[in-house]
């Protein structure tokens, strides 16, 4: 990013490497401040016509209004009201009605706070520059300067000091450290090499984001031509997030206008260490938000067999402005790759629990979106005092099974975090995550929170499977956990993947998806069917209990009680 400041789609990128304002006067004289004022006045015309019309009576055009507003702020940052009027009588428009001017200042304050603000610093080499020594302090100073500027101007106009000071974040909500690194890049992807890598992230929770969409639609299909071959990306507009999706090194290239989706990655996947990607070739590359001239959504993947890299692609459009398109494509790519390695992807949740009586069990609850996977984990947590001494989350949405060299089947995770529906969580638990969560569209249906739930070391340790359960969210059953005595019937239930849609996608009613996993097994069904039979047969022989758990999540009035009762019955069975 070669620009000192950009403001687009409600997101501001502040480049500390090109310009760092360490005084209030530098802020007031900066391009970023002027750009913000220009967009604010344009927004004022739409949202607060009365205020806009009052001031525009004295100005011929918006540019004059912006210039005058910037200049009066400069004076107010160092002078009292009387001195400002003596210096330039044209400023009287702002002081003839002080109450309206105070309202204007508050509107600007709210406008700026609504913008998602990301600071960045960029190094040409690792280990050098501002970010490694003073980046956190620089963000703190920038925040203090903006707060002091807002308070100085407001108090001067009001004629008295504020009596209540709220220590809010007015600077950057998040900060990114960028480094230019060299990786083992095939010639087809030379156009990606100039894009800086994100090596560290800081943010102030709760980080609240707003996106154009709040549901995901459809599945990702395989494409027969490489969508990013010879593609040239500009470092003005693009960043790359190197993450570990399970054991897959993944480079996620995203357009800065979709920074929300990029930031969400830091709470969901393990940020790769420099030693894991410098000079290395990734297993997966995902290009998210490329403006290819198509207005309709284009999301698909391509198998680059020559370079042994899976390619994901999503074009620039409003329809992909939802974290589900970032997360689920990455999981699709991961799952396709794992099946090539003869591992079986599982769409579900897995926990390792140590009960109060000393018994230990590893439980997988499988099901598609809205079946009750995460809600069951939340129910497990609520039973901590009664049943559980300790609980580890191995995966909360997607994992995979692997047959080890000794024939044991073990479960592994893909994510260190969870992208969870706030609507279905206990309100107390949702509030507990305020100090670390990234909230998406919290005031809308299907509001989400992305939170860390485990560590990379835990999800990659490998746990033997004791219970393999299918999450049934639509059947009202007195008995909450049932086990199959017929493997063929069990496989049919798991492969049918039936659930009642909960509004997490655009689907409605009772729907089915093969193996409850439209992120790989649906696209690679022939391969998946062979793996399902192989793994389920091996699990049955090894004594894994295969069954169904009735979460009742989609049944009216049982959203909370259903998962809790199912969890209680499951732990009663484990305790025997």
N, C-alpha and C positions, 0 to 999 in steps of 0.2 A: 504494500500500500504506500504509494508515493505522495498522497495528499495529506495535509495536516488535519483536515476535518471533512467529513461527509455526513449528510443527513438525508436519509431516504427511507421510505416505508416505515416512518416512526422509529428509526434506529440511527443513532449518532455514533460514528467511529472517530475517536480522538487519538491522533498519532503523536504520542509524547516524544518519539524519536526525532520527528521533524520540527516540532515546536512544543515546548513545555512552558506554560505560563505560571511563573512562580510569584507573581504579584497581581493585585486586583487590576491595576492599570494595564498590565499585559493582557489580561482576560478581556477587558473592555475594548482594547485595540485589536483584538484578534479577528481573523476571518471567521472562526467558528462562532463567535458571539454575534457578528453581523448576520451570518447565515441563519442562525437561530431566530434572530429578530425578524428577518424577512419572512421566514416560514410561519412564525407566530402571528404576524400581522395578517398574512394570507388566511390563516386558520381563524383569526378573530372575525374576519368578514363573514365566515360561515356560521360560527358558533355563538358569537356575541355581537349581534348586529347593532344593538343600541350603543354599546361602548365604541364600536368601530365607527359608526356614523358620527358620533359626537366629536371625535378627534379629526375625522377626515373633513369636517367643515372648515378646518383651519389649514389643511394641506391640499395642494393641487393633485398630488399623486402619492401612492403608497411609499415610494422611495423617500419622499420628503418626510413622511411620518416616521419611517425607520431611522433616518439620519437624526432627526430631532430627538427621538426616543433614546438612541445610543448616546447622544451628546448630553442629554439631561442626566442620564445615569452616570456619566463621567464626572459631571459637576457634583452631583449628589454624593458621590463616593468620597469627596474631600471637602465639600462646602456645605454650609447651612442654607436653608431655603431662601432667606433674604439675599444672601450673596449670589445665589444662582440667578435670581431675578435681576439683580444689578448687573450681572455679567452679560445677560442676554434677555431682553424683555419678551422675546418671542416665546420663551418657555412658559409664559403666563397661562397658556392653554392648559398646562398640566396642573397649575396650582389654583386656578379659578374655582375648581371643584375638587378639593383634596380627596374627598371620599371616593370619587370616581377614579382618581389617579391611584389611590390605594387598591381599589378593586382591579385596576389594570395590572398593577404589580403582582397581585395575588394570582391573576389569570396567567401571567407569564410564568410564575413559579409553578403552578399546577401543570401548565403545558410542558415545561422542561422535565418535571418529575415523571410525566406520563411517557416521555421518550425513553427508550432503552439505550443506555449510554455505555459504550465499551471503550476503554482506553487500551492502546497497544504500544509496545516498544519492539523494535526489530534490530537484531544483531546480524552482522555478516558472518560472524563466527561464534561458536559456542563459548560460554564462559566470559563474555566481555559485555560491557555496556551498562546502562542505567538499570535494566531489569534485574540484574543479578545482585545489585547492591542496594538500590534505593527505590525499586518499583513500588513496593507497598507504601513506603513513606511518601513517595511522590503522589500516589493516589489519595493518601490521607491529606496532604497539603492542598491538593486541588479541591478536595471536598470542603476543607475549612475556608479556603478563599471564596468559594461560591456562596457558602453559608454566610460568611461575614459581609459579603457584598449585598446579598439579599436583605440582611438585617439592617445594615447601614442605610441603604436607600429607603427601606420601609419605615424605619424609626425616624429618619430625618423628615420625611414627608408627614408622618403622623405627629411629629413634634414631641414625642416622648419615647422612652425605652419600652420594649415589650416586657411583660411580666411573666410570660411563660415561654421558655425556649425548648423547642423540640429538636433533638439532635438527629435529624434525618440525613439521608445520603443525597446530596445534591451533585456530587461529582459522578464518577463512573460507578455503575452498578457492578461491572465486571471488568477485569483486566486480563490481557493476553500477552504473554511473552512469546515473541516469534524469533525463529532462527533460520538462517539459510544453511541447508545441509545438502550433502550429496548422497544419493541413494543409487542402488543398482538398477538403473532405468533402461528398459528395452528401448530400442530406437523408435518404436511406434509411439512412445509416450514422452518424447523429448519436449513437447510443448507444455509439459507439467512441471518441468524442473525448476522454473523460476519462482514457483509459489512457496512462500515461507511456511515452515512447520510450527505448529503451536507446541511449545515445550512445557509451559506451565499456565495455570489459570487461577485467578483470584476472583471471588465474587462475594457480595454482601447479601446473605440470605435474610428473609425470603426473597428470592429473585422471582418477580412476577412478569410473565410474558403474555402477550396477546397475539394470536395468529389469525389468519384469514379463515381458516377452517378448524373444526374441532372434532371431525371424524375422518376415517380413512375408508376408501372404497376400492373394491376389486383386488385382483392378485397380480403379481409381477410375472410376466411371460418372458420366455427366452427369445432373444433376438438373433437373427442369423448374420447380421453384419456388426462390426465393431463400432459403436457410436462415438468412441473417443480417440480412435486411431488418427494420428496427426492433428489432434485438437490442440490449439494454442490458447492457454489461459493467461490472463493479465494479472500481475501481482497487485495491481490497483484494486481489483475486485474480488480476488479469491484468497482463501486460506486453506490449509490442509491440517486435519486433526489426525495424528497417528494413534490408533487405538488397537487394543487386543480384544477381538471378538472371540471369546473362548481362547483357543490356542492359535487363532488365525491373525497374523499381522495384517492390519487393514489401514489403508490411506483414504481418508474421507475428505474430498475436495468439496467445499461449499462456497457459494456466492455470498458475499457479505450481506446482501439483503435478507438472507435467511440465517443470520447469526443466531437467532433463537434456537434453531435446530442444532446448530453447531455447539452452542453452550450446553444444551441438554446432554450432549455426549459425555461431559466430564462427570456427571452424576450417575451415568448408566454403564459406561464401559471403562476398563482400565486404560489410562493414558500411557502409551508405550514409552519406555525409557529410550534415551538417545542410543544406547548400545544395541537396542533391539531393531532400530531402523536405519541407522547411518551405514551406508554401504550395502544395505540389504534390499532384496526384492520382496515386495508384499505378496501375500496370498490373494488379497482382494483390493480393488480400487473402486471407489464410488464417487461419481461426479454428480453433485446435487445442485440443481438450479442453473443449468446452462441455457442461455437465451438462444434457442435454435430457430426462432422465427415462427414456431408453431404455437398457437394460442391454446390448443387443447393439451391436456395432460398426456405426457409420454413417459412411462416408467417401465423399464425392462432390464434384463441382464444378458450378458454375452459371455460365452466360454472362450477365452483366449487360450487355446490348447497349445499353441506354439510356445508361449511364454509361461504357461501354467499359472495364469492369473484369471480370476473371475472379475468381470467388469459390471458394475451397476450404474444406472443412468436415470436421472430425473431432470426434465427440462424446467425452465423458468416459467412458472405460472402460479396463480393464486391457489389452485387446487392442491399443490404440494406443500402449502404453508401450514403444515401440521406435523408434529414430531413423529407421528405414526409412520409417515413416509420415510423418515430417516431411519428409525429403529427397525421397522419390519423389512425394509430392503436389505439392510445389513444382516439381519437374521436369515433371510432367504438365501443370500449369498453364502453365509456360513454353513447353512444346512445342506445346500447343494454340494459344497466342498466336502463336508463331513461324510455324505453318502458315497462320494467318490472314494473315500478312505474306509468304506465299509462300517461306518458308525451310523447309529440310528438317531435322528433328531427327535426331540420330545418337546411338544408345545404344552407346557404345564409348569408345575412348581415342585421342587424337591427340598425336603428338610431332613436334617440329621437331628434327632431328638434324644436326649437322655432324660429318662423319667425319674421321678422322686424315689421309686423303689429300686433304682439302679439299672433297670433295663434300658437298652438302647435300640433304636430303630431308624431306618432310612426310608422315608415315605415319598413316593411320587404321586402327585395328583395331576392328571392330564386332562386337557380340555381347551377348546378354542376360546376366543375373546368373549368375556362375559360369562363364562361357565362357572366361575367361582374359585379360580386358582388362588389369586392374591387374597381374596376374602377369606378363604380357608386358612391361609397363613396368618392373617390377622386374628382369626378365631383361635388359632394355636397360641398366639402370643397372649391372648386374654385368659388362657387357661394355665398360664405359667405357674401361679402359686399352687393350684390344685394338683397338677399332674407333672409339670415339667421342671426339671432342675436346670437344663441348659438346652438351647435350640440354635442350630446353625442353618441359615438359608443357603442352599447350594445353587438353586436357581429359582426365579420368581416369574419367569415367562417362557424362557427357552433354554434347553440344555440338550445333552446328547448322551447316548449310551455307547459304551465301548467294551468289546470283548478283549480282556487282557490276555497276556501270554499264557497264564495258568488256567484260562477258560472262564474266570470270574467276570461277571458283567458289572461294570461300575458306571455311576452317573457323574457327569461333569456339567458345570455351568458355562454360560456365555457372557453373562453380565454381572457386574458388581452392584448394580442398582435395580430399581423397579420404576416403571412408568404406570402409576396406579390411578384408578378412578377415585376421586375424592368422595363422590356421592355414596360409594359403597363402603367407605371406611368409618370406623368409629370416630366421631368428631374429636374426641380427646387425642386419639393417635394422630390425626391430621394436624392438630394444633401443636403436638409435640415435635413435629418436623419443621417448624418455622425457622429454626436456627440452622438448617442445612438444606432445605427443599428448594426446588425450582418449580414454581406453580405456573400452569398453563390455563388461560381462560377461566380463572376461578369463579367467575360469576355466571358461567354458562353450563348447559347440560353437557355431561361428559367432561367436566372439569378434571384436570389431571395434576398429579404431583410426581416429579422425578426425584427419587431419594436413594442414597447409597444404603444397601442392606447387608452387604457382605464384603469380604476382601478377596483379591485375586488369588491369594494363596489357598484360601478355603475352597473357592469354586473349582479350582484346578487340582485339588488333592485326589479326587476320585473316591466315591462311596458305593459300596455294595448295595444293591436294591433289595429291600425286604418286602415292601408293599408297592404294588403298581395298581393305582386306582383311576377309574374314569370318572370325571366330574359331570354328574347329571344335574342340570339346574332347573329342569322343567317338570320332573315327576314328584308328586307329593307322596312320600312313603314314610310309614311309621318307623321302619327299620332303615337306618341311615347308611349302613355299610353292609354290602352283600358281596360274597366271593363266588367266582365261577368254578364249577366242577367240570366244565366242558371247554377246552382250549379254543375250539373252533368258534363257539359262541362268544367267547371273550374277544377273540380277534375281530369278529364281526362288529361288536359294539364299539371297540376302539377305532376300527377303520371307518365305521359309519360317521363318527364325529358329530353326532347330533347335539344341538343345543338350541335354546330359545334366545334369540337376539336381544341384547340389553341396551342397544343404542351406542355401542362403542364403534360400530361401523354403520354403513347406511342400510344394512340388512334389517329385515323385520320378520317376526314370527319364528316358527320352528325351522331351522336351517341345518344343513349338513355340509361338512367339508372333509375330504378324505383324511383319515387319521388325525382329525381335528387340527390339521396343520397345513394351511394354505401357503406356507412359506418354505417351499422346497419339496416335500413329499407329494403335493398335488401336481407340481410341474414335472417331477421325476417319478411318476407313480410306479412304473414297472420295477425300477430299482428299489423303491421304497417297500413294495409288497414283498419282495424276497427278503429284505432285511427284517420286516415286521415278523414274518414267520420264523425266521432264524432266531431272532432275539427272544420272542415270546416262548418258543419251544425250549430254548436254553434256560430262560428264567423259571419256567415250570419245573424243569428237571432239577434246578438248583434250590427249589423250595420257596421261591418268591410267591407271595400271596397276591393273586390277580383278581381284582374285583371292581365294584362300582360304588361311588360315594355320592349320596343325594344331597347336594348343597342347597336345593330349593331356592336358589338366588333369584330366579325369574318368576317365582310365585308371589302373588300379591300378599304383602304383609310379612313375608319371611326373609326379606333381604338381609336382616341382621341375625335373626334367630336360626335360620336354616343352616348356615355355615357353622354356627356355634354348636348346635345340637349334633351335627355330623362330626365335628372335631371331638366332642365329648365321647361319643360312641366309639370312635376310632381308638381313642386312648384307653378306653375301658377294655377293648379287645387286645390292645398291645400289652396291657397290664396283666392279663390272665397268664 
